[in-house]
Amino acid sequence: MNRHISLIALAAAILLTGCSAGTAEERASRRYNAEGNEHYSAKRYADAEASYTKAVDADPTNFEAKYNLAMSMIRQAGAGESGKKLMDDAKKLLTEVWQDPSASPELASHAAYNTGNIAYNVEQWDPAIAAYKQALRFNPDDDLARENLRMAQLKKGDQQQDQDQNKDQDKDQDKQDKQDKQDQKKDQDKQDQKPTPPQQNDPDNKEQPQNPKPQSGISDENAEKILKAMENEEAATRRRVQEAERRKAASAGRRTVTNPW
């Protein structure tokens, strides 16, 4: 869609002046509507709005003036809150036109079409689709309404696809977060079950080995007794050897010589 808001011109923004018939209010309304059309054609949209407002006030059933008033508001709408209010007021006027069975099908079709454009511009796809469909009900040959309807439906499909994708990503993230929490809990449980190393006698001695050599179990007193016994045993052995050598020498001195030199 190349345009955001389509300003449907009905003979230069519905230049309907009407005739002299009707009540005084209806004649005043037609006169103000014609005055507004002149301002609108000269692109004096604020002046046009003022004239169209007088026309609607004089005759609320003047649907052409109500439609033109909405168009003049749309032309003036800009950014910010003031612009948003103008668009909301215009949308309300247009809706009143196409929802009133007294309005002509041609005018109702244009009003519904521009209602759809307002919704389209703020990415309200469902209201836009509904309005374009309504425009086609009033005028099945409105190719612009049909084209914009297709565009709005495509935009809605893209939006729905993005939302579904975001939901899937959120589910995957939640699943991953849950798995991470479970893994963290398992690691913490393993850490809690790990045996605590035995405390050393001297916690300040960081050089103390964790597996000291086993002690012999022999006291100093017992060790001294064993050493004394070993020394006594050794002395006795030496005495026995010495006694044996003396006996051998004595026996050799008493031997009888039978074969002298």
Buried (B, 14 or more C-beta within 10 A) or exposed (E): BEEEBBBBEBEEBBBBEBEEEEEEBBBBBBBBBBBBBBBBEEEBBEBBBBBBBBBBBBBEEBBBBBBBBBBBBBBBBEEEEEBEEBBEBBBEBBBBBBEBEEBEEBBBBBBBBBBBBBBBBEEBBEBBBBBBBBBBBBBEEBEBBBEBBEBBBEBBEEEEEEEEEEEEEEEEEEEEEEEEEEEEEEEEEEEEEEEEEEEEEEEEEEEEEEEEEEEEEEEEEEEEEEEEEEEEEEEEEEEEEEEEEEEEEEEEEEEEEEEEE
